[in-house]
């Protein structure tokens, strides 16, 4: 095997932790420059969830500032994660990459008519100066109900990969997948499609310090929030028949030094943040009195939000956790920035048709101290604790620990165990195992693209009319 080498650098799941980005780019530039000095060719990829609307700049510029940062770093390609795919409206996602200087490689997102968005390509072959041909495809996690609500057809990634692998394998020396599916699915992919030489993963935020080999396929994933970058060294040799023999020499994740920062990135980032802050200063409404929140008992602000969620979804009842409101709103003008600060989560309203029996169990679980004090991570929640659950149009009479159909009133009438009720709540309770009585229900409707902060603005303005 000769000493000709290709370096593949990659990032994943920044989640708009933009304060870390200048340190990430400093390390990327250092590694890329060192590789080039050694006459090594370099490819740089991002594997999705670079955007996260928890950051004011991403919120204000609808992700286009993130794209500008990727442009400046001269990425060779990206794929999208769920934070790009389902936290922007279809119109905004269609426009997100309009100024991108790189391709978005994504094979399993289509319009409802089956056509592909113009800003995506299902795969790309990189013809390197050495003659090495590198095939790259990309897939993202198919949260079907969310995508369908937004007007997309997100297809089975493995069905798309089957088509792509058959098409690409014979044309390239080295085959790569940019996968925003998670480590478990990447391991499955390596077994189902052994033709892949390398899977660059994301979504589950694993740090694979030395990669992971499944059969003959290498997998790498580098955490989240810009704490690491991925670095893969590929060694190859050209044979007489023109094909290349390729061998992966090293796969690892490198810790980012927060103290070593790229000055140009800092300058660009500061300008983008300033632009975003200016846009977020737009006034939404004016409060005649403060709106306060207490995470551990019933308080006015979550009560107002729970009422607004029920009204927005035209539901019988609603439940909203107090912890979703991070702070009070003071009397006087309220700006977009204020709403983003107190409710930064990429969380949408949702409704389920729930039986009275399940509803009783849900109420009981919500009153448990360990649930109220649960420090939740994930599911789009960007707060500290779940907090007190606030129900609207539902009243518990007497001692809450003795909850049954005789002391729970819905719209003033006793709860009926075998009756179905339309419950409006937050999408995060339909996911995972926080509330099995809700997440196990298949009759779910998501209300998108509006976030909770959009409903707060709507409710506050409705009150002034």
C-alpha positions as CSV (number, residue, x, y, z in Angstrom):
1,X,0.0,0.0,0.0
2,X,1.4,3.4,-1.0
3,X,1.5,6.5,1.3
4,X,-1.2,8.4,-0.7
5,X,-3.8,9.5,1.8
6,X,-7.2,11.2,2.1
7,X,-8.3,12.9,5.2
8,X,-12.0,13.1,6.0
9,X,-13.0,15.7,8.6
10,X,-16.5,15.9,9.9
11,X,-18.8,17.6,12.4
12,X,-22.2,16.7,13.7
13,X,-25.0,17.9,16.1
14,X,-23.6,21.4,16.8
15,X,-27.2,22.3,17.8
16,X,-26.3,26.0,17.3
17,X,-23.9,26.0,20.2
18,X,-22.3,28.9,18.3
19,X,-20.1,30.1,21.1
20,X,-18.1,26.9,20.5
21,X,-18.0,27.3,16.8
22,X,-14.8,29.4,16.5
23,X,-12.9,26.8,18.5
24,X,-14.3,24.1,16.2
25,X,-13.2,25.9,13.1
26,X,-9.8,26.6,14.5
27,X,-9.2,22.9,14.9
28,X,-10.7,22.0,11.6
29,X,-8.5,24.6,9.8
30,X,-5.4,23.3,11.7
31,X,-6.1,19.7,10.7
32,X,-6.9,20.6,7.1
33,X,-3.8,22.7,6.7
34,X,-1.6,20.0,8.2
35,X,-3.0,17.4,5.9
36,X,-2.5,19.6,2.9
37,X,1.1,20.3,3.8
38,X,1.6,16.5,3.8
39,X,0.1,16.4,0.3
40,X,-3.0,14.7,1.5
41,X,-6.4,15.5,0.0
42,X,-9.2,16.6,2.4
43,X,-13.0,16.4,2.4
44,X,-15.1,18.1,5.1
45,X,-18.7,17.1,5.9
46,X,-21.4,18.1,8.4
47,X,-23.9,15.4,9.4
48,X,-26.8,17.5,10.4
49,X,-28.4,19.4,13.4
50,X,-26.0,22.3,12.8
51,X,-29.0,24.5,13.2
52,X,-31.0,24.7,16.4
53,X,-33.5,27.5,17.0
54,X,-32.7,27.6,20.6
55,X,-30.0,30.1,19.6
56,X,-31.4,33.6,18.9
57,X,-29.2,34.0,15.8
58,X,-30.6,30.8,14.3
59,X,-34.1,31.8,15.2
60,X,-33.9,35.3,13.8
61,X,-32.1,34.3,10.5
62,X,-34.0,31.1,10.1
63,X,-30.8,29.1,9.9
64,X,-29.2,31.1,7.1
65,X,-26.5,32.4,9.4
66,X,-25.5,28.8,10.1
67,X,-25.2,28.2,6.4
68,X,-23.0,31.3,6.1
69,X,-20.7,29.8,8.7
70,X,-20.5,26.5,6.9
71,X,-19.8,28.4,3.7
72,X,-16.9,30.3,5.3
73,X,-15.4,27.0,6.5
74,X,-15.6,25.6,2.9
75,X,-17.6,22.4,3.7
76,X,-17.7,19.9,0.8
77,X,-21.2,18.7,1.7
78,X,-23.7,18.4,4.5
79,X,-26.8,16.4,5.2
80,X,-29.7,17.5,7.4
81,X,-30.8,16.5,10.8
82,X,-34.3,16.7,12.3
83,X,-33.6,20.2,13.6
84,X,-33.2,21.4,10.1
85,X,-36.0,19.1,8.7
86,X,-38.8,19.6,11.2
87,X,-38.3,22.9,13.0
88,X,-38.6,25.0,9.9
89,X,-41.7,25.4,7.7
90,X,-41.4,23.8,4.3
91,X,-41.0,27.2,2.7
92,X,-38.2,28.1,5.1
93,X,-36.4,24.8,4.6
94,X,-36.7,25.2,0.8
95,X,-34.9,28.6,1.2
96,X,-32.4,27.6,3.9
97,X,-29.7,26.5,1.6
98,X,-30.3,28.9,-1.3
99,X,-26.9,30.6,-0.7
100,X,-25.0,27.4,0.2
101,X,-21.7,26.9,-1.5
102,X,-21.9,23.2,-0.9
103,X,-24.3,20.4,-1.9
104,X,-26.9,19.0,0.5
105,X,-26.6,15.3,0.1
106,X,-29.9,13.7,1.1
107,X,-31.7,10.8,-0.5
108,X,-34.9,10.3,1.6
109,X,-36.7,13.6,1.6
110,X,-39.2,14.4,-1.2
111,X,-42.2,16.5,-1.9
112,X,-45.6,14.7,-1.8
113,X,-45.6,14.3,-5.6
114,X,-42.4,12.3,-5.3
115,X,-40.0,14.9,-6.7
116,X,-36.9,15.9,-4.9
117,X,-36.2,19.4,-3.6
118,X,-33.9,21.3,-5.9
119,X,-31.5,22.0,-3.0
120,X,-30.8,18.3,-2.4
121,X,-28.9,15.6,-4.4
122,X,-29.2,11.9,-3.4
123,X,-25.5,11.3,-3.9
124,X,-22.3,12.8,-5.3
125,X,-19.0,11.3,-6.6
126,X,-15.9,13.3,-5.7
127,X,-13.2,12.9,-8.3
128,X,-10.0,13.8,-6.4
129,X,-6.8,15.0,-8.0
130,X,-5.1,11.7,-7.2
131,X,-7.7,9.9,-9.3
132,X,-9.5,8.4,-6.3
133,X,-13.3,8.4,-6.7
134,X,-15.3,8.9,-3.5
135,X,-19.0,8.3,-3.5
136,X,-21.1,10.0,-0.9
137,X,-24.8,9.6,0.0
138,X,-26.9,10.9,2.9
139,X,-30.0,10.0,4.9
140,X,-31.9,11.6,7.7
141,X,-34.1,10.1,10.4
142,X,-37.7,9.7,9.2
143,X,-39.9,11.3,11.7
144,X,-42.8,10.7,9.4
145,X,-45.7,12.4,11.2
146,X,-43.8,15.6,11.7
147,X,-42.5,15.7,8.1
148,X,-46.0,14.9,6.7
149,X,-47.6,17.6,8.8
150,X,-45.1,20.1,7.2
151,X,-45.9,18.8,3.7
152,X,-42.9,16.5,3.1
153,X,-42.7,12.9,2.2
154,X,-39.8,11.4,4.2
155,X,-39.0,7.9,2.9
156,X,-37.5,4.8,4.4
157,X,-33.7,5.5,4.4
158,X,-32.8,1.9,3.9
159,X,-34.9,1.6,0.8
160,X,-33.2,4.7,-0.6
161,X,-29.8,3.4,0.3
162,X,-30.5,0.2,-1.5
163,X,-31.0,2.1,-4.7
164,X,-27.9,4.3,-4.1
165,X,-25.5,1.6,-3.1
166,X,-26.4,-0.4,-6.3
167,X,-25.8,2.7,-8.4
168,X,-22.6,4.0,-6.8
169,X,-20.6,1.0,-5.7
170,X,-19.3,0.0,-9.1
171,X,-18.4,3.6,-10.0
172,X,-16.3,4.5,-7.0
173,X,-13.2,3.4,-5.0
174,X,-14.6,4.4,-1.6
175,X,-18.2,4.7,-0.4
176,X,-19.4,7.0,2.4
177,X,-22.8,7.6,4.0
178,X,-23.6,10.8,5.9
179,X,-26.2,9.4,8.3
180,X,-28.4,11.3,10.7
181,X,-30.1,8.1,11.9
182,X,-28.2,7.3,15.2
183,X,-25.6,4.8,16.1
184,X,-28.0,1.8,16.4
185,X,-29.2,2.3,12.9
186,X,-25.7,2.9,11.6
187,X,-24.7,-0.5,13.0
188,X,-27.6,-2.0,11.2
189,X,-26.7,-0.2,8.0
190,X,-23.2,-1.6,8.1
191,X,-24.6,-5.1,8.3
192,X,-27.3,-4.6,5.6
193,X,-25.0,-2.7,3.3
194,X,-21.5,-4.0,3.7
195,X,-20.5,-2.1,0.5
196,X,-20.1,1.0,2.7
197,X,-16.5,1.7,3.6
198,X,-17.4,4.5,6.1
199,X,-20.5,5.7,7.9
200,X,-20.3,9.2,9.4
201,X,-23.0,9.3,12.0
202,X,-24.9,11.7,14.2
203,X,-28.2,12.2,16.1
204,X,-27.5,10.1,19.1
205,X,-24.5,12.2,20.2
206,X,-22.2,9.3,20.8
207,X,-18.4,10.0,21.0
208,X,-16.5,7.3,19.3
209,X,-13.0,8.1,20.3
210,X,-11.5,5.5,18.0
211,X,-14.5,4.8,15.7
212,X,-16.3,1.5,15.6
213,X,-15.9,-1.3,13.1
214,X,-18.9,-3.5,12.1
215,X,-17.7,-6.3,9.8
216,X,-15.6,-4.4,7.3
217,X,-17.4,-1.0,7.7
218,X,-16.1,1.8,9.9
219,X,-18.5,4.1,11.8
220,X,-17.6,7.4,13.4
221,X,-19.6,9.9,15.4
222,X,-18.3,12.9,17.4
223,X,-20.7,13.8,20.2
224,X,-22.6,17.1,20.1
225,X,-22.3,20.9,20.7
226,X,-18.9,21.2,19.1
227,X,-17.0,19.4,21.8
228,X,-15.3,17.1,19.3
229,X,-14.6,16.8,15.6
230,X,-14.2,13.6,13.6
231,X,-11.0,12.7,11.7
232,X,-10.6,9.8,9.4
233,X,-7.4,8.9,7.5
234,X,-7.7,6.8,4.4
235,X,-4.7,5.2,2.7
236,X,-4.9,4.1,-1.0
237,X,-2.9,2.8,-3.9
238,X,-3.6,2.9,-7.6
239,X,-3.5,-0.4,-9.5
240,X,-2.6,-1.0,-13.1
241,X,-6.3,-1.5,-14.0
242,X,-6.9,2.1,-12.9
243,X,-8.8,1.1,-9.7
244,X,-7.6,2.0,-6.3
245,X,-7.1,-0.3,-3.3
246,X,-8.3,1.6,-0.3
247,X,-7.7,1.0,3.4
248,X,-8.9,3.0,6.4
249,X,-5.9,3.7,8.5
250,X,-7.3,5.7,11.4
251,X,-10.7,6.7,12.7
252,X,-11.1,8.9,15.8
253,X,-12.7,11.9,17.4
254,X,-10.6,14.8,18.5
255,X,-11.4,17.0,21.6
256,X,-11.9,20.7,20.7
257,X,-9.8,23.1,22.7
258,X,-12.2,26.0,23.7
259,X,-9.3,28.3,24.3
260,X,-8.0,28.1,20.7
261,X,-10.3,30.1,18.6
262,X,-10.4,31.3,14.9
263,X,-10.5,35.1,14.7
264,X,-12.2,35.2,11.3
265,X,-15.0,33.0,12.5
266,X,-15.5,35.1,15.7
267,X,-15.8,38.2,13.5
268,X,-18.4,36.6,11.2
269,X,-20.3,35.2,14.1
270,X,-20.4,38.5,16.0
271,X,-21.9,40.2,12.9
272,X,-24.5,37.5,12.4
273,X,-25.5,37.7,16.1
274,X,-25.8,41.4,15.9
275,X,-28.0,41.1,12.8
276,X,-30.2,38.5,14.5
277,X,-30.6,40.5,17.7
278,X,-31.8,43.5,15.6
279,X,-34.5,41.4,14.0
280,X,-35.6,40.0,17.3
281,X,-36.3,43.4,18.8
282,X,-39.6,43.6,16.9
283,X,-42.4,44.4,19.4
284,X,-45.1,41.7,19.6
285,X,-47.4,43.2,22.2
286,X,-47.6,45.3,25.4
287,X,-48.4,43.8,28.8
288,X,-50.5,45.8,31.2
289,X,-49.1,43.7,34.1
290,X,-46.4,41.1,34.6
291,X,-46.8,37.4,33.7
292,X,-45.1,35.2,36.3
293,X,-44.1,31.6,36.4
294,X,-43.3,29.2,39.3
295,X,-42.1,25.8,38.2
296,X,-43.3,24.0,41.3
297,X,-46.9,25.3,41.7
298,X,-49.7,26.7,39.7
299,X,-48.8,30.2,38.4
300,X,-50.4,32.7,35.9
301,X,-48.1,32.3,32.9
302,X,-48.4,28.5,32.4
303,X,-52.1,28.8,33.1
304,X,-52.4,31.2,30.2
305,X,-50.3,29.0,28.0
306,X,-52.3,25.9,28.7
307,X,-55.5,27.8,27.9
308,X,-53.9,29.0,24.7
309,X,-52.8,25.5,23.6
310,X,-56.3,24.2,24.2
311,X,-57.9,27.0,22.2
312,X,-55.3,26.8,19.4
313,X,-55.9,23.0,19.0
314,X,-59.7,23.3,19.6
315,X,-59.4,20.6,22.2
316,X,-61.5,19.5,25.1
317,X,-58.7,19.8,27.6
318,X,-55.0,20.6,27.7
319,X,-51.9,19.9,29.7
320,X,-48.7,22.0,29.7
321,X,-45.8,21.7,32.1
322,X,-44.7,24.9,34.0
323,X,-41.0,24.2,33.3
324,X,-41.5,25.0,29.6
325,X,-41.7,28.7,30.6
326,X,-38.2,29.7,31.7
327,X,-38.9,33.2,33.2
328,X,-41.4,35.9,33.8
329,X,-42.5,38.5,31.3
330,X,-42.4,42.0,32.7
331,X,-45.0,44.7,32.3
332,X,-44.6,46.8,29.1
333,X,-43.5,46.0,25.6
334,X,-42.8,42.3,24.7
335,X,-40.4,41.6,21.8
336,X,-39.7,38.5,19.8
337,X,-36.4,38.3,21.8
338,X,-38.3,38.2,25.1
339,X,-40.5,35.3,23.9
340,X,-37.5,33.4,22.6
341,X,-35.7,33.9,25.8
342,X,-38.5,32.6,28.0
343,X,-39.6,29.8,25.6
344,X,-36.7,28.8,23.3
345,X,-37.8,25.2,22.8
346,X,-38.5,23.8,19.3
347,X,-41.7,22.3,20.6
348,X,-45.0,22.2,18.8
349,X,-48.5,21.6,20.1
350,X,-50.1,18.2,19.6
351,X,-53.4,16.5,20.3
352,X,-54.3,12.9,21.1
353,X,-57.6,11.2,21.6
354,X,-57.3,9.8,25.1
355,X,-59.7,7.7,27.1
356,X,-60.8,8.8,30.5
357,X,-59.1,5.8,32.0
358,X,-55.7,6.8,30.5
359,X,-56.3,10.5,31.5
360,X,-56.7,9.6,35.1
361,X,-53.4,7.8,35.1
362,X,-51.8,10.7,33.3
363,X,-53.1,13.1,36.0
364,X,-51.8,10.9,38.8
365,X,-48.4,10.6,37.2
366,X,-48.1,14.4,36.7
367,X,-48.7,15.0,40.4
368,X,-45.7,12.8,41.4
369,X,-42.9,14.8,43.0
370,X,-40.2,13.0,41.0
371,X,-42.0,13.9,37.8
372,X,-42.3,17.6,38.8
373,X,-38.6,17.8,39.7
374,X,-37.4,15.7,36.7
375,X,-34.4,17.4,35.1
376,X,-35.4,16.6,31.5
377,X,-32.9,16.4,28.6
378,X,-33.9,15.9,25.0
379,X,-37.3,15.8,23.2
380,X,-36.7,19.5,22.2
381,X,-36.9,20.6,25.8
382,X,-34.4,23.4,26.6
383,X,-35.4,24.1,30.2
384,X,-34.3,22.8,33.6
385,X,-37.1,20.7,35.1
386,X,-40.5,19.5,33.9
387,X,-42.3,21.4,36.7
388,X,-45.9,21.4,37.8
389,X,-48.4,20.2,35.2
390,X,-51.1,22.7,34.4
391,X,-54.4,21.4,33.0
392,X,-57.0,23.6,31.3
393,X,-60.8,22.9,31.3
394,X,-60.0,20.1,33.8
395,X,-60.4,20.4,37.6
396,X,-59.5,18.1,40.4
397,X,-61.8,18.5,43.4
398,X,-60.5,17.8,46.9
399,X,-57.4,15.9,47.8
400,X,-55.2,15.4,44.6
401,X,-53.7,12.1,45.8
402,X,-57.1,10.5,45.6
403,X,-57.7,11.1,41.9
404,X,-60.6,9.1,40.3
405,X,-63.6,9.7,38.1
406,X,-65.6,11.1,41.0
407,X,-63.3,14.1,41.7
408,X,-62.1,15.0,38.2
409,X,-64.3,17.4,36.3
410,X,-64.0,18.1,32.5
411,X,-65.8,21.2,31.4
412,X,-67.7,21.0,34.7
413,X,-68.8,17.4,34.2
414,X,-67.4,14.2,35.9
415,X,-64.8,12.3,33.9
416,X,-66.1,9.2,32.2
417,X,-63.5,6.3,32.1
418,X,-64.5,4.9,28.7
419,X,-65.1,8.2,26.9
420,X,-62.5,9.6,24.5
421,X,-61.3,13.2,25.1
422,X,-59.3,15.4,22.7
423,X,-56.2,16.4,24.8
424,X,-54.0,19.2,23.6
425,X,-50.4,19.0,24.9
426,X,-46.8,19.3,23.8
427,X,-45.2,17.1,21.2
428,X,-42.5,16.0,23.6
429,X,-45.1,14.1,25.6
430,X,-46.0,12.0,22.5
431,X,-42.4,10.8,22.2
432,X,-40.4,8.4,24.4
433,X,-41.6,7.2,27.7
434,X,-42.2,10.3,29.8
435,X,-46.0,9.6,29.7
436,X,-46.6,6.1,28.3
437,X,-50.4,6.8,28.6
438,X,-49.9,9.4,25.9
439,X,-46.9,8.2,23.8
440,X,-48.5,4.8,23.2
441,X,-51.5,6.5,21.5
442,X,-51.4,6.3,17.8
443,X,-54.1,8.9,17.1
444,X,-51.9,11.9,17.2
445,X,-52.1,15.3,15.4
446,X,-49.2,17.7,15.3
447,X,-49.8,21.5,14.9
448,X,-46.9,22.9,12.9
449,X,-44.8,24.9,12.2
450,X,-45.8,27.1,15.1
451,X,-43.8,26.7,18.3
452,X,-45.1,27.4,21.8
453,X,-43.7,31.0,21.7
454,X,-45.8,31.6,18.6
455,X,-48.9,30.5,20.6
456,X,-47.9,32.8,23.4
457,X,-47.7,35.8,21.0
458,X,-51.1,34.8,19.5
459,X,-52.7,34.4,22.9
460,X,-51.4,37.7,24.3
461,X,-52.6,39.6,21.3
462,X,-55.9,37.9,21.4
463,X,-56.4,39.1,24.9
464,X,-55.8,42.7,23.8
465,X,-58.4,42.6,21.1
